[in-house]
Amino acid sequence: MGITETGRVALTNTKVYPFNDSVQTVALKIEQPDPDYLVVTEVLHADGEVGDVEVTAKAVNGFKVGYTGSAKNTKLGYAVIGGR
């Protein structure tokens, strides 16, 4: 099981804590045979508290990623492991 794709995504939160609207859809460059792959994330930059990074709604062609903290802007790196 190896890394099939890596990338970066910039997330923005316009709400006031405890509310957060940072969730963004990430399209995969390589479609997976099924949504049973792992997404590993790394916070590259944040202008505040990130909290937990959450990967949701995994599909064969993408996934959603967001965070739970109060940061207004965050940049994440990600790696997709498994799949093809």
Short mmCIF file of the C-alpha atoms (twelve columns), coordinates in Angstrom:
data_MODEL
# 
_entry.id   MODEL 
# 
loop_
_atom_site.group_PDB 
_atom_site.id 
_atom_site.type_symbol 
_atom_site.label_atom_id 
_atom_site.label_alt_id 
_atom_site.label_comp_id 
_atom_site.label_asym_id 
_atom_site.label_seq_id 
_atom_site.Cartn_x 
_atom_site.Cartn_y 
_atom_site.Cartn_z 
_atom_site.pdbx_PDB_model_num 
ATOM 1  C CA . MET A 1  0.000   0.000  0.000  1 
ATOM 2  C CA . GLY A 2  1.750   3.165  -1.156 1 
ATOM 3  C CA . ILE A 3  1.062   6.829  -1.675 1 
ATOM 4  C CA . THR A 4  -1.023  7.313  -4.810 1 
ATOM 5  C CA . GLU A 5  -1.354  11.100 -4.677 1 
ATOM 6  C CA . THR A 6  -0.203  14.146 -2.720 1 
ATOM 7  C CA . GLY A 7  -1.377  17.734 -2.737 1 
ATOM 8  C CA . ARG A 8  -2.096  20.922 -0.834 1 
ATOM 9  C CA . VAL A 9  -5.328  22.701 -0.057 1 
ATOM 10 C CA . ALA A 10 -6.056  26.142 1.404  1 
ATOM 11 C CA . LEU A 11 -9.033  26.345 3.747  1 
ATOM 12 C CA . THR A 12 -10.843 29.463 4.958  1 
ATOM 13 C CA . ASN A 13 -13.154 29.839 7.937  1 
ATOM 14 C CA . THR A 14 -15.456 32.879 7.939  1 
ATOM 15 C CA . LYS A 15 -17.423 31.956 11.074 1 
ATOM 16 C CA . VAL A 16 -16.795 32.873 14.718 1 
ATOM 17 C CA . TYR A 17 -15.814 29.995 17.030 1 
ATOM 18 C CA . PRO A 18 -17.408 27.560 17.859 1 
ATOM 19 C CA . PHE A 19 -18.867 27.665 14.331 1 
ATOM 20 C CA . ASN A 20 -16.725 26.762 11.337 1 
ATOM 21 C CA . ASP A 21 -17.272 26.647 7.563  1 
ATOM 22 C CA . SER A 22 -13.819 25.487 6.467  1 
ATOM 23 C CA . VAL A 23 -14.922 22.282 4.700  1 
ATOM 24 C CA . GLN A 24 -13.773 22.052 1.089  1 
ATOM 25 C CA . THR A 25 -14.019 19.327 -1.547 1 
ATOM 26 C CA . VAL A 26 -10.740 17.952 -2.905 1 
ATOM 27 C CA . ALA A 27 -10.906 16.295 -6.326 1 
ATOM 28 C CA . LEU A 28 -8.531  13.380 -6.798 1 
ATOM 29 C CA . LYS A 29 -6.318  13.373 -9.883 1 
ATOM 30 C CA . ILE A 30 -6.349  9.571  -9.928 1 
ATOM 31 C CA . GLU A 31 -9.770  7.991  -9.463 1 
ATOM 32 C CA . GLN A 32 -9.717  5.215  -6.877 1 
ATOM 33 C CA . PRO A 33 -11.377 1.805  -7.364 1 
ATOM 34 C CA . ASP A 34 -13.364 2.348  -4.148 1 
ATOM 35 C CA . PRO A 35 -13.452 4.840  -1.237 1 
ATOM 36 C CA . ASP A 36 -11.425 2.520  1.024  1 
ATOM 37 C CA . TYR A 37 -8.254  4.653  0.982  1 
ATOM 38 C CA . LEU A 38 -6.514  6.599  3.730  1 
ATOM 39 C CA . VAL A 39 -5.944  10.374 3.677  1 
ATOM 40 C CA . VAL A 40 -3.092  11.613 5.870  1 
ATOM 41 C CA . THR A 41 -3.010  15.367 6.508  1 
ATOM 42 C CA . GLU A 42 -0.390  17.812 7.767  1 
ATOM 43 C CA . VAL A 43 -0.934  21.431 8.826  1 
ATOM 44 C CA . LEU A 44 1.524   23.531 6.800  1 
ATOM 45 C CA . HIS A 45 0.358   26.965 7.975  1 
ATOM 46 C CA . ALA A 46 -2.389  28.350 10.196 1 
ATOM 47 C CA . ASP A 47 -3.210  31.805 11.517 1 
ATOM 48 C CA . GLY A 48 -4.834  30.457 14.650 1 
ATOM 49 C CA . GLU A 49 -5.928  27.264 16.372 1 
ATOM 50 C CA . VAL A 50 -6.706  24.496 13.842 1 
ATOM 51 C CA . GLY A 51 -8.231  21.952 16.213 1 
ATOM 52 C CA . ASP A 52 -8.913  18.596 14.575 1 
ATOM 53 C CA . VAL A 53 -8.549  18.053 10.838 1 
ATOM 54 C CA . GLU A 54 -11.455 15.963 9.543  1 
ATOM 55 C CA . VAL A 55 -11.612 14.009 6.279  1 
ATOM 56 C CA . THR A 56 -15.187 13.100 5.343  1 
ATOM 57 C CA . ALA A 57 -17.344 12.043 2.393  1 
ATOM 58 C CA . LYS A 58 -14.677 9.916  0.729  1 
ATOM 59 C CA . ALA A 59 -15.669 8.880  -2.787 1 
ATOM 60 C CA . VAL A 60 -13.759 7.318  -5.673 1 
ATOM 61 C CA . ASN A 61 -13.106 10.755 -7.175 1 
ATOM 62 C CA . GLY A 62 -12.506 12.912 -4.089 1 
ATOM 63 C CA . PHE A 63 -13.140 13.729 -0.455 1 
ATOM 64 C CA . LYS A 64 -14.011 16.627 1.840  1 
ATOM 65 C CA . VAL A 65 -11.585 18.103 4.349  1 
ATOM 66 C CA . GLY A 66 -12.027 20.721 7.049  1 
ATOM 67 C CA . TYR A 67 -10.961 21.610 10.571 1 
ATOM 68 C CA . THR A 68 -12.750 22.279 13.843 1 
ATOM 69 C CA . GLY A 69 -10.740 25.177 15.307 1 
ATOM 70 C CA . SER A 70 -10.945 28.957 15.152 1 
ATOM 71 C CA . ALA A 71 -8.183  29.660 12.583 1 
ATOM 72 C CA . LYS A 72 -9.334  31.897 9.740  1 
ATOM 73 C CA . ASN A 73 -6.889  30.527 7.127  1 
ATOM 74 C CA . THR A 74 -5.128  27.187 7.063  1 
ATOM 75 C CA . LYS A 75 -2.998  25.382 4.486  1 
ATOM 76 C CA . LEU A 76 -2.925  21.595 4.612  1 
ATOM 77 C CA . GLY A 77 -0.794  19.036 2.861  1 
ATOM 78 C CA . TYR A 78 -2.347  15.640 2.187  1 
ATOM 79 C CA . ALA A 79 -1.333  12.205 0.973  1 
ATOM 80 C CA . VAL A 80 -3.709  9.548  -0.329 1 
ATOM 81 C CA . ILE A 81 -2.550  6.064  0.653  1 
ATOM 82 C CA . GLY A 82 -3.917  2.865  -0.800 1 
ATOM 83 C CA . GLY A 83 -6.298  2.521  -3.682 1 
ATOM 84 C CA . ARG A 84 -4.509  2.169  -7.002 1 
# 
